[in-house]
Amino acid sequence: MPAEVRFDLLWPEFLVAGLAFAIFTLDFFLRPERKNILGWISAIGLLYIIAFTIPFLNDESESLFGGLYRVDDYALFFKVLSMAIGGAVILGSIHYVGKYLTHPGEYYAIILLSVLAMMMMAASGELLTAYLSLELLSFCLYILSGFALHDRKSSEASVKYILLGAFSSGLLLYGIVLMYGAMGTTNFAEMAAFLDGHGEINGRLLIGLTLLVTGLGFKMAAVPFHMWAPDVYEGAPMPITAYIAVGSKVAAFALVLRLFAEGLLPAIDQWNILIAGMAAVTMLFGNVVALAQTNIKRMLAYSSVGQVGFLLMGVASLSTLSSNGLMVHLVGYSATNLAVFFAIIAFYNYTGKEEISDFAGLASRSPFLAAAITISLFSLAGLPFLAGFVTKFYLFSAAAAEDLLWLAGVAMVASLISLYYYLKVARQMYISPATEGEDSTIKVPALLYGLVGVMVIIVILIGLYPEPLVNLIEDATAVILPGGDASALSLR
Amino acid sequence: MMEWAWLIPAMPAIAFFFLATAGRCLPNWSAIAATGTMAVAFIVFWFVLADWFSMSALPEVKAFGFSFDWIKAGGSTFTWGMVIDPISLVMVGLVTAAALGIQIYTWSYMSHEPRFTWFFAVHSLFAAAMLALVLADNLLLLYIAWELVGICSYLLIGFFYDRRPAAEAAKKAFITTRIGDVGLLIGILLLFAKTGTFELSAIFTMVENGGISETVITAAAVLLFLGAIGKSAQFPLHVWLPDAMEGPTPVSALVHSATMVVAGVYLVARMFPFYEHSESAALMVTLIGAFTAVGAAAIALVVTDIKRILAYSTLTDLGFMLFALGAGGLTAGMFHLLIHGFSKAILFLGAGSISHGSGQTDIRQMGGLWRKMPITAVIFGIGALSLGGVPPFGGFFSKDEVITAVFDGRGWGFMAIALLIGFMKALYMGRVFFAVFLGKLKPENEHAHESSMVMLAPMLVFALLALFGGFLALSYTDGYQGFGYFVFEGTHQHPFHLNKGIAIGSIALAVSGFILAWMAYVQGSLKTEPIIKRFSGVHRVLINKYYVDEVYQWVIDKVVLVFGRFIAFFDRAFINDIGINGTGSIVTTTGRFMRYVQSGKLYTYAMGMIVGFLGLALAWWVS
């Protein structure tokens, strides 16, 4: 342990926190009609911090505060990703906030705080730090999902989210306590050492781990702990739905991947079948129920539950290969989902509607939005030459390589089912004619136009040429799974 | 400059994306964008060529290549890369020059066409795909480009899609070549299965040092040749090319004579080590080439539509090139490919100029046109003499190389066939030239006029190339000792050599071919009607193209469609109704049922979590 704490490594976190408080402060001095500028300041600020953070990616690995907090390529990768997602969501919110929400200052600042929480989750090196940052993220999301103050659905979503979230946090904390009782540590590396020594997981350790999985399962929205997701997705303001779907998932998996890789890997034979089962149930359940949805937000909620199943598959088959696959999939999934959500936000800002049937005739009302949504949904379904294909390919082949061929098979079936409901949306947009009186051309503001365009381009780029991203991710995984031999480092 | 070679296919690709997206807003820029990018590609080619000559002085250098990783998956790395060696340089030079000249020609030829922009867009995409095809250093990229040129060919043949024959011809071309492509794909996958790579150089190394068994080499060579048969319109997949003349004439000139159709020949040349190591595959190439050449040349003697004559002559020449390749004459085949590209481009552009100026396409309706369009006549004449194989035109040199190569590789019998093909080439070239330009001018052609300079200028350039291109065979400096030192198989460099006996024979045959045609179509001392009457049966068979189309139609109607209907019934009844819809309705019903679990009640959700936790713990404890 170094004698002094290297605070300079924490600059990105300090800057994000500082930016959040600056927004809170600025909010006092701006007249209400000028407050849109706060969104721009937050987004551009985040962009600067990203540019500032990227040079930190230099294969340096530091433990701060006696292993509580880690600064390494893995954490930095997720920090940059979190900030990028946060910045994108803020930009995507600007028109929405102006039209539907009040208190923009708090809105943007809380998003910034949640970005901070996400950054900390990726960097936590032990359970309590992880728990604290998880709670910070959750609190931010509770508030944000109830931000449409005059919308009863939004308030209902927020209340449900808080109550169930508190419940799950309780379980999670209890799980941590039991694990501490059993192992005498909450530090990931020491947990691994303990598991190496005492192979068997039983008694309070078993209960503790199960509780931990339950709590984290809630945050990820894995079946059967997913039930909050559709209600919250539907009730929350649209950009926040996007944020929950993408950001909270990225952060949760950043934490889970590090926890399982650094802390629980020695006992993989004892938990992998459980996670694999959870993955299978989650992907099948999410995708099958999505079939029956009529609201686009609910459909996407279930579809993202299904995606969690795919991601869990990467945890279940934990290896260098599969954690690369998992991270590639997370990035592709984020870009794709943001593209869909931004397009839907643009649609909603103009029409105020969110049923799938309202998308009828969109191809003639706004060819751009229709094309963007179609490309993104096809990417989610995993069609070739789009991000979803490449990332699923990596993920599935990793699972197959780790003797989870049956799970890869289930994942294929689930993907196939998902194609059906994605195509239903495409059919609405391209084949069904627009309803009478609702066939005006949709005006898309330049900002959203650009955001959707950028996301779609990323989706296509990852699909065509994933190599640079994969190389970046291989560096990041090398930190949490240093044992992987050189040949396993490349995606075989 | 070598590493800038990627610009060559990239430039027209950029033009395509620009025209396809923004072209509609900037119609006046389409020709400039397409031609400008093509010109850049052409200039880059010259720098690359100069670089090649400055670097290849080192004796061990046989090819330059560079690539970057595209996807790593399943034990192999897929790359995008290009190889620069004499074969690809010949092809790049031909394609960029022909595409550039023909695009300039198109400015004037298509200027009244409302979908001018779209034409240039597809034209550019075609050029990009073709250049990627010839530069590809691995079979996967080659296959992608191969299919892309197929698509472009389809779009260009069917450019006038509101005309039924054009639409039909486009469909026919696409489907027919697809049959060959299946063979190509299977061949590529077979090689991938046996070698684990798509890299050409790695595969060739394995072929050389026995890493692949003889049987696999032969099988792959034959399968790849199937692709070549489709693309280069060899028997029995030749039927699409004559119909492809429904496309605009610049397309016929570029795609269906000078460049795309030689992709098959290029494939055989590129995969030459395979044919060197498999005598039976090489023999098959020779036989198919010779058979197609003779058969098509005979048809070219009787059809009367000018573009169709040229189409059958293209078939002949493609067969001729494969004939040479199959006999081991890589140099000869590639040289004939190059010279044929320029000569045939002139002939097609000339034919376009003729029908543009006179409104006629049937040679029986023409005659004496040289009075109205003298420049076209001279240029067309150069093309005809070149392909007819009269010295000192380019075609003489290349034809002679082919005949010599066939003699060296296959002996007397095949050489006789090659000489016969040479004679028939002279005969039909003489026929088309004399019938169109000499003789009496018909009154309905009084209004015929010479084409604009924009159309004539590229033709003139190609004419010079056809006129002097043959001298590329000869040695000039230490840096360039003739085509045989540039393109050669293995280490076997060789200078251009005339076998005097063959040369005299082939010149005599070529000249007599032209004289016979002159007697028949100008002087009139040789009457064609009695000959046609005497051999009316043969004539009918030839006019009907050996009834191959009819046979295919019958097979499609009576066999393929009947079988298809049975499959369709099976698909409807079993797969669709029971299999798909059955499973589908089970899944959707399940989905609807499970939706009820989502009650919206908070305590249900919390209960769900507890049950989930208990289930997990129990499952874990039990396991």
Interface residues (C-beta under 8 A of the other chain):
Chain A: K160 L163 L164 F167 S168 L171 I201 N202 L206 I207 L209 T210 L211 V213 T214 G217 F218 V223 P224 F225 M227 W228 P230 D231 Q270 W271 I273 L274 G277 M278 F285 V288 V289 A290 L291 A292 Q293 V390 F393 Y394 S397 I417 Y420 Y465 P466 E467 V470 S490 L491 R492
Chain B: F68 D69 W70 I71 K72 A73 G74 G75 G584 V587 T588 T590 G591 R592 M594 R595 V597 Q598 G600 L602 T604 Y605 A606 G608 M609 V611 G612 F613 G615 L616 A617 A619 W620 W621 S623
